[in-house]
Amino acid sequence: MQGTSNLATIGVLYPGEMGSALGRLLSGAGYRVVTTVDGRSTETARLATAAGLEVLGSLENVVAASDVLLSLVPPAAAASTARHAAECDFKPDAIYVDANSIAPRTARAIAEMVEERGMQFVDAAIHGQSRRLPEHGVVYLSGAQAAFVGDLLEDIIKTRWLGCEPGRASAMKMLMGGVSKGLVALFVELALAAREASLLDEFLAGCGDWYPGVVAPVARMLPTYPRHAVRRADEMSELEQTLRDLGLEPEVVAGVRRWTARLAETHLHQYALAVDHGLFEIDDLIEVIALDNPLRPIEAAAERQLNTCRV
């Protein structure tokens, strides 16, 4: 494997929010960064163009050109993305880096899949929001080539080596991500209760006074839910599976997963663009969530739906 200073090409699969942000940083560091938007959404195409990435015609073209492939897709697409990439023709020393929010068992299965095809594998976990990567982001890495990938990234983002075993970085991602999503779930549930008690403004002010360290991550994470609530629920499912694989029976994590799934079923997604433009504060988001009353007992919700149908 060539040294990182001579590394020719990095392929990004795919240039969503995180992929385009990381691709922009890598391109700015002097690497050739390629991707494809074949079969992707118009938003993905827009992000790739805005990041200045070199767009090739197909996945096959990206894989053939790349020394390192970075997979950044929703959890449910991680395995299929790896399989499709591994079925293409790739360079002899190509490294496949899975940086998705997946359970360790999924990471190990993907490692086995790509290594059987002859690719090298690195398990990666990016902690931090895409727009704050240089200042606050950290990439956790594990796998035989983890140190090499760490050298590649060291000038643009902090890295932490977690050993040579695939799955360790994914486990760290699960654990760290579970903290922030758990805080959001608890905060929103109590804020809805405060609203019902006509104490929402007082509750938010009290949290700011007494728990600023809690409010800060909620203020960062909650605005991502209109666009990514479904993904957050999928990530919590992966964390729940991680605990079970460790021989533990999740209680709080299972509750957060159910609550996040209910948030994903609200009309939050309709306000994604307004939130992206900074038009909504936390109290506005609580009001939007309250419109769907996700804390209403499931039986009551079913009865209300039945009565609506009868009318």
N, C-alpha and C positions, 0 to 999 in steps of 0.2 A: 504493500500500500504506500502510495506516495505521501509525502509530508503535506500537512494542511496548507502550507504556503504555496504549494504547487497544485493544490486541488482544483480541478477544472470546473466541475459542474455539480450543482446541488439541485435535485428535483423535489418539488413541493407537491404533495398530493393531500389536500387540494387547497387552493388559495381562498379559504373562507377568512373570517376575521383574524384568527390566530395564524393561519398559514401565510396570509398576505403580510401580516405584521412582521413575522419572523423572516419571510423572504425579503422584505424591504431592508431589514437590518443586515442580512447576509450579503445582499447585493451592494449595500453601502460599504461593507467591509472588503469588497473587491472580488467576491465570488461570482461566477456565472450562475444565475438562478433561473431554472426553467420550470414550467408547469404546463398544464393543459386545461382548457375549459370545455373540452369535448363532452357533451352530455350533461354539463353543469348548468346552474341557473344563471340568469342575466346578472344577478347580484354578485355571484362569484366572478363572472367575467369583468364586472366593473371593478371589483376589489383587486383583481390581478393587474388590470391596466393602471389603476391608481398607485399600486405598489411598484410599478415599473418592472414587472417580471417578464421574462421572455416566454411568450406563449407558443407552444408547439401544437401540432395538429392532433396528436393522439397520446394516449397513455403509453403505447408502445414506443413512440418517439422519445418521451420523457425518460422512460426506463433505460432505453438504449444509450441515451446521452449522459446519464447521471453516474457519478461516483458514489454519491450518498443520496438516498431517497428518504424524505421526511413525510411520514403519514400523519395527517392532522384532519381527522374526520369524526363524525359522531360515533359514539361507542358501538352502535349496532352495525356500522359499516366497516369497522376495523378489520375484521377477519376477511371479508370479501375483497376489500381493497388490497390487502396483502396477497391474497390468492391470485388476483388478477395481475398484480405487478410481478409476482414470482413466475407466472406463466409466460411472461415476455422474455425476449433476449436481453441480457444485461451484461455489464462489464465483468471481467473475471474477479475483481476485488470489490465488487459493489457491496455497500452496507445498507441494510434496510433498518431505518429507525422508526419504531412505532412510538408516537408521542400522544397517544389517545388516552382518554379516561376510561380504562378498562381494568377488570379484575386481574390479579396476577395469573390466575389459571388461563385466562384468555391470552395474556401476553406470552406465556410459555407455549401455548398451542400455536400461536403465530410464529414464534421463534422456531419451533420444530418444523413448521410448514415451509418457511422460507429457507431454512438451513438445508432441508432435504433437497431443495432445488439448487443449492450451491451458493446462495447469498449469505453474507454475514449479518448478524442481527444485534441490534442495540435496543434495549428497553429504555424509554425516556418518559419523563413526566414534567410538564411545564406548569409551574405554580405562579399565578399572577395573571392580571388582565392584559389583553393584547396591546392596549394603548399605553401600558405602563411597564412594558418588558425591560427596557434598558435600566430604569431606575429601581424597580421593585420586583422584577421577575427572577425566578430561579428555575433551572433545569436540573432535575435529578436524573442520573444515568446509571444503568447497570448492564453488564454484558461484557464479553471478551474484548470488544472494540470500543467500550465506553470511554476509555481515556483518550482515544483518538478523536472521537466526536466531541469530547470536552475541550480538547485543544482547538477544534474548529470553531467552537462557540465562545471561547473564553474572552474574546475581545468585544463581544456584543451583549453578553448576558452572563450572570453568575451561574456557575455549575457546581453540582455536588455529586461526587462519585459514591455509589452505594454498593460496590462489589461487582463480581463477575457473573452473578446469577441472574438471568432474565426473570422478571417478575418483581424484583425488589423495588425498582423505580415505580412501577405501577401500584404497588402496595402503598408506597409513600404518597402518591397522588390521591389514592382513595382516602387515606386517613386525613390528609391535609384538607382536601376538598370537602370531606364530611363535616369538618368543623364549621366552615363558612356556611354551608347549606343548612346545617343544624341551627346555627344562630339565626339565619333568615327565617326558618320555619317557626322557631319559638317567638321571635320578635313579631312577625306578622300575626300569628295566632293571638298573642296578647294585645297587639294593637287593635285587632278586630273586637276583642272583648272590651277594650277601653272605649272604643267607639260606641258599642252597645250601651255602655254605662255613661255615655256623654262626657268622657274624660280623655278623648284622644289627644287634644292639644296639651293637656296637663301631663299625660303619659309620655308623649314625645319629649316635652321639655324636661321632665324628670329623668328620662333615660340619658338625655344629653348632659345633664348635670352630674348624675351619679355613675353612669356607665358609658363614658365617651369611647372607651376602648371596644365596646360592643357595637355602639352605633356606627362607628367608622367602617367596619367591614360590611355591615348591613347596607350602609349608604352606597358602598361600592358595588355590592352584589345584587341587591334587589332591583336596580334599574336594568339588569341584564335579563330578568325573567320575562318581560314581555316578548323578547325575541328568542329566549333560550330555555323557557320553562320545561318544554318537552325533553330537551337534552339534559337538563338538571335532574329530572326524574329518572332518566335512563342511567345517569351517573350514580344516583343513589341506589338503583337496582344492582349495579356492579359492586358497590360498596357492601351492600347486604350480602351478596354472594361471597365477597372476600371474607367477611366475618364467619360465614358458615364453613368456608373452606378451612378456616383456622380452628374449627371445632367449637365455635361460639354461636349462641343463639341471639341474634340482634333484637333488641327491644326498642331503644331510642332510635336507632338507625332505621328500623322498619317503619316506625311512626313517621319519621321525617320523609321517608320514601313515599308513603301513602299521602302525606300532606302535600308534598311537592307535586305528585301526580294530580291531586285535586286542583292545585293552583294552575297546572297546565291546561285544565279543562275550562278555566274561566275565559273571559274575553280580554285578558291582558294583552294578547298578541295584537289586538286591533290598535293598541296605543304605542306600538314599538317605535314607529317613526317619530312621534312626538317626544318620547322618552329619549331617543337618540339625540334629539336637538335640545335636550335639557329643559324641556317645557314642563316637566313633572317633578315635584318634590316627593319625599317619602309619604307625606300625608295624602297627596293626590293619588299615589299608587294604592294606598290603603283604601281610599274611597272607591277606586275602580274595582279592586278585589271584592269589596263589600257588596257591590252590585250583584255578584253571583252567589254571595253568601256561602262560600265553600265550607264553613263550619256547621251549616245546617245538617242535622242528622240525616244519614243516607235514606232511612225509611221515610222521613218527612219529605225529602226531596222527591222520592219516588211517588209518594202520595200526591204531592203538588202537581207533578207531571201528569199523573193519571187524571186528576180533576180538571186540569187544563184541557186534556184531550176530550173529556166528556163534554165540556163547554163547547 
